[in-house]
Amino acid sequence: MADALIIELDGYGVEDYERVNGHLGIDMQNGTGDWPQGLLTHSAASKDGGFLIYEVWASKADQERFMEERLGRALEEGGVERPSRMEWLELTAHHNPGG
């Protein structure tokens, strides 16, 4: 079963998120670009005082490889420091009924 990841970025907003995605070569307006291998679902939202990302990955190893190879550098280039929270969740179920 896949694993879910919650990432919270306190003090950051949509502009920061878009800037980091620009460094990754991903266009969040239309969903095109260089998506990482193993990423099954990606959702993002503003929250009071920050930003939250919810992802489903085929494996933790896929996300760790993405962090090492691309995301870490993109965060740095985008001026975003370490997330306030990164929490892995073991999924009981994962479906995309409308997808």
PAZABA-763566 format. One line per 3 residues: number of its first residue (from 0); their letters; for each residue x, y, z of C-alpha. Coordinates in Angstrom, 2 decimals, decimal comma. Layout:
// PAZABA-763566
NUM> A> X:Y:Z  ...
// end
This chain:
// PAZABA-763566
0> MAD> 0,00:0,00:0,00  1,11:3,54:-0,74  2,09:6,04:1,95
3> ALI> 0,77:9,57:2,50  2,85:12,59:3,44  1,70:15,83:5,04
6> IEL> 4,03:18,81:4,64  3,33:22,08:6,44  5,16:25,28:5,60
9> DGY> 4,45:27,91:8,24  5,07:31,47:7,09  4,97:30,64:3,37
12> GVE> 2,22:31,10:0,79  1,05:30,46:-2,73  3,79:32,60:-4,29
15> DYE> 6,48:30,55:-2,55  4,81:27,30:-3,62  4,61:28,45:-7,24
18> RVN> 8,23:29,61:-7,20  9,47:26,23:-5,95  7,36:24,41:-8,54
21> GHL> 8,85:26,65:-11,22  12,31:25,44:-10,19  11,00:21,86:-10,44
24> GID> 9,59:22,42:-13,92  6,00:21,75:-12,86  3,09:24,02:-13,85
27> MQN> 0,44:23,72:-11,15  -2,10:25,71:-13,20  -2,46:22,92:-15,77
30> GTG> -0,74:19,99:-14,04  1,97:19,55:-16,64  5,68:19,20:-16,16
33> DWP> 8,39:17,01:-14,75  6,49:15,17:-12,01  8,61:12,85:-9,82
36> QGL> 8,50:9,10:-10,23  6,36:7,42:-7,58  4,13:10,41:-6,81
39> LTH> 0,53:9,22:-7,02  -1,38:12,25:-5,70  -0,47:15,85:-4,95
42> SAA> -2,76:18,42:-3,33  -1,89:21,80:-1,87  -3,79:24,48:0,00
45> SKD> -3,31:27,73:1,88  -3,86:27,56:5,61  -3,93:30,18:8,32
48> GGF> -0,33:31,42:8,52  1,11:29,08:5,93  0,72:26,38:3,34
51> LIY> -0,07:22,66:3,45  0,76:19,90:0,96  -0,74:16,41:1,00
54> EVW> 0,83:13,74:-1,18  0,47:10,03:-1,77  3,63:8,21:-2,80
57> ASK> 4,15:4,67:-4,07  6,89:4,44:-1,43  8,79:6,58:1,06
60> ADQ> 11,95:5,75:-0,90  10,50:7,49:-3,99  9,87:10,69:-2,03
63> ERF> 13,28:10,54:-0,33  14,98:10,17:-3,74  12,98:13,13:-5,07
66> MEE> 13,99:15,21:-2,04  17,67:14,36:-2,49  17,79:14,75:-6,25
69> RLG> 15,47:17,70:-6,90  13,14:19,03:-4,21  15,80:20,01:-1,68
72> RAL> 17,57:22,17:-4,27  14,28:23,65:-5,53  13,26:24,62:-1,99
75> EEG> 16,62:26,31:-1,46  16,46:28,13:-4,80  12,88:29,19:-4,03
78> GVE> 13,87:30,64:-0,66  11,87:28,10:1,34  13,49:26,68:4,45
81> RPS> 12,74:23,30:5,96  9,07:22,45:6,42  7,54:23,06:9,85
84> RME> 6,08:19,56:9,74  6,60:16,43:7,67  4,45:13,51:8,78
87> WLE> 4,12:10,13:7,10  0,82:8,28:7,32  0,28:4,60:6,55
90> LTA> -2,72:4,54:4,23  -5,56:2,13:4,81  -7,05:2,91:1,40
93> HHN> -6,26:5,10:-1,61  -8,72:5,63:-4,49  -9,38:8,34:-7,06
96> PGG> -13,08:7,81:-7,81  -13,43:10,89:-10,02  -10,07:10,50:-11,76
// end
